[in-house]
Amino acid sequence: MEQKIYNHKKIEQKWQKIWSEKKVFEAQVDRSKPKKYILEMLPYPSGRIHMGHLRNYTIGDVIARIQKSLGFNVLHQLGWDAFGLPAENAAMQNKVAPKQWTMENIASMKNQLLPMGFSYDWNREIATCSPDYYKHEQKFFIDFYNQGFAYQKEGIVNWDPIDQTVLANEQVIDGRGWRSGAVVKRKKLKQWFLKITDFAEDLLSGLEQLKGWPEKVRLMQTNWINKSEGAEVDFKTDTGSKIRIFTTRPETLFGATFIGVAFDHPLIENMDETPELSLFLEECKKISAPEDALEKAEKLGLDTGIKAIHPFDAAIKLPIFITNFVLSDYGTGAIFGCPAHDSRDHEFAVKYNLPIRQVVKPLEDIEVDIMQAPFVDDGTMLNSDFLNDLSIAEAKKVIIKSLENNKIGVGKTTYRLKDWGISRQRYWGCPIPIIYCNNCGTLPVPEKDLPVVLPEDVQFDKPGNPLDHHPTWKFVACPQCGKDALRETDTFDTFFESSWYFLRYCSPNSSSPFEKDEIDYWGPVDQYIGGIEHAVMHLLYARFFTRALKKLGYLNIDEPFTNLLTQGMINHETYKDQNNNWLYPEEVLKTQAGTIERANGAPVTVGRIEKMSKSKKNVVEPDRILDKYGADTIRLFVLSDSPPEKDLEWTEAGVEGCNKYLQRVAKLVFDTLDENKNGKDDEGVLSLIHKTIQSVSTDFENFHFNKAIARLRELTNALYSSDISSTIKKEGVKILTRLLNPIAPHLTEELWSTLGCGTMLAPYPWPAPDLSLIKEDTVTIAIQTNGKLRSTIEVPKDTTQKEVERLSLELQNIRNFLNDKNIKKVIYIPNKIINIVYI
């Protein structure tokens, strides 16, 4: 009977067709109902859906379905982040046009997704490579340009020698290109930038409002923006010129023993070119710009022979070095070195035998050897003239005031965040709508001529950007004087597209980028789901874009995403054959004697459990699993074993176990239809049914899907084993079916229909527990220290404070945390919280 009832292919196709015909998931503005906008990060159309995609989309789908059952008007959508270098690489390797490759991949991936039954409104689907999409961002750019948010300048950029394009600092990971993995170089180019730095303070302070974001992500953005309070100080030189430095430690000015400048500082332009200078400058260009690469590189310098005069003591002359660790786009491109109180400066001073002058002493009466290591802790000033005996904080205020009174410096706030370089030297991206005319200068493309569409007859037989090599595309008449002019051949960084796509979903067919009143209804996104790897790039750029568009009057919201869930990765064992070659999981067979190759029985080496990757072949093809077990089984498995923010290990045994559970649920429902008996344990099971409604609802609300599934299994077992009446059992299986619906929607729709309920489950209201039937025997107590959650314990209801305190202090992690701390008081809220306050 199980096989007859639970035919996943038949059931899943049937209900997907019904949902489509009845337009169950089509979203329309309905101001009489509250809304929920649920969104997963849009995928790049690589050609194949992987299990990471399916986990991400299943999480979003479960949330969307629950919100619909709770009575919300739900917008849940998917599209395609369709520009990028992989399409160009495919064009070169496979002799296929990037557009064709991309559109075929979109069709393929969509065909893989449809059988999963995700609740998307496919009428709102977008592809960012469509001119109907990117014409709007070309208009945004022109508005940014006219407003002063977009500008062009020549500067040092990160150059990826493999991808032959510029990278933003955020796209350089450990000194290498984020896609190619190539060592990034420094190169001077004219580029287009967006003034994200104008929004730095707002972006930083706005993080405080994002309580629904993981603390780790907010911290990553805080550190990337990196606000620094300091001062700019003017030094005269012995050549009669002046050099301005920036420092976050102006109070240590009397400890300065050298000046460091960036390799492209204007000071160098007036120096005589020598072989030594040329060689050193070339070496500096080999180190990528991001600070992580600079910190790891050996600190090198070249003495210019020029001396800087200390602004408060003309007798102190400081040598000026060209260095490989000072950045031209941070501060002023020049710093003073205080080796006694900075690790980087200390390393440099030791290498070049420079003085090390202590100007801060410890708060405690202890000796420090600043020749061996810098002193970087809090302290009081010494050897610092009018700053002596002041605290560091006091000294900073005093010296900034003195610099300003003497007109030799100013207090200054700066940020690590740099303006966003959006120029990319490649074809498959949105053309930057700019025209260069020898007579009229730099001009935006007239709005009536948008979109600037990519030519399709391009060649990839030469290095660099094919738009540069195209025989006609870049040649155009000046829109102002009519004379010959040139188009900009750079295209936008693809993060430009993903910085506003969530707005387009709200009005995908509008002739405008979106309808403002529809954004007022749907926006912002209530729940965003995606990988933490996008914490600094995509999420930061989208926050900036939203603010910039608001300033231009396009919309009224400040933040794009109210809540954020960062899902973990899917991992799998790795396998190698006797020749050390990687094997796919389907090529491997596990036996009692060991793991062997399925084809020839040869022994297999089982390696580490790692993130699924094509290079190590530890990937599982969704199509095979879908065909064998069905969509509901995949959905159940990817939510079962781990919280969504944690990594999940894929095992065939786990998938098979999920499939057996669904078969068991189907059998339970159909067996219940044939029963007609009185029971002995009605009260206990009825209480469990309503307690399950309450706990599963809470678990879903907190995204504890694995806990919810465990409770549903518990209820299933109880309904199977208990001697209960047919009436209670039928109520139980109805509740089980409704609670399981967001996770396994196809099977539960079929079971609900078979139970004769007469309506679809997708829009059916979420069940509410009867609290009078719930027997609460135990409660979960949150254990806090100084108001921060550290652990939980489960205790009998109404347990005394003394007993809860005793049990809490016996927990090892609480004992470890309170080690050597004095407990001041204990605050207890019965049945809820115990807070241990210490000093």
Buried (B, 14 or more C-beta within 10 A) or exposed (E): EEEEBBBBEEBBBBBBEBBEEEEBBBBEBEEEEEBBBBBBBBBBBBBBBBBBBBBBBBBBBBBBBBBBBBEBBBBBBBBBBBBBBBBBBBBEEEEBBBBBBBBEBBEBBBEBBBBBBBBBBBEBBBBBBBBEBBBBBBBBBBBBBEEEBBBBEEBBBBBBEBBBBBBBBBBBBEBBBBBBEBBBBBBEBEBBBBBBBBBBEEBBEBBEEBEEBBEEBBEBBBEBBBBBEBBBBBBBBEBEEEBBBBBBBBBBBBBBBBBBBBBBBEBBEEEEEEEEBEEBBEEBBEBBBBBEBBEEBEBBBBEBEBBBBBBBEEEBBBBBBBBBBBBBBBBBBBBBBBBBBBEBBBBBBBEBEBEBBBBBBEEEEEEBEBEEEBBEEEBBBBBBEEBEEBBBEBBBBBBBEBBEEEEBBEBBEBBBBBBBBBBBBBBBBBBBBBBBBEEBEEBBBEEEEBBBEBBEEBEBEEEBBBBEBBEEBBEBEBBBEEEEBBBBBBBBBBBBBBBBBBBBBBBBEEEEBBBBEBBBBBBBBBBBBBBBEBBBBBBBBBBBBBBBBEBBEBBEBEBBBBBBBBBBBBBBBBBBBEEEEBBBBEBBEBEEEEBBBBEEEEEBEBEEBBBBEEEBBBBBBBEEBBEEBBBBBBBBBBBBBBBBBEBBEBBBEBBBBBBEBBBBBBBBBBBBEEEEEEBEBBEBBBBBBBBBBBBBBEBBEEBBBBBBBBBBBBBBEBBEEBEBBBBBBBBBBBBBBBBBBBBBBBBBBBBBBBBEBEEBBBBBEBBEBEEEBBEEEEBEBBBBBEEEEBBEBEBEEEBEEEEBBEBBBEBEEBEEBBEEEEEEEBEBEBBEBBBBEBE
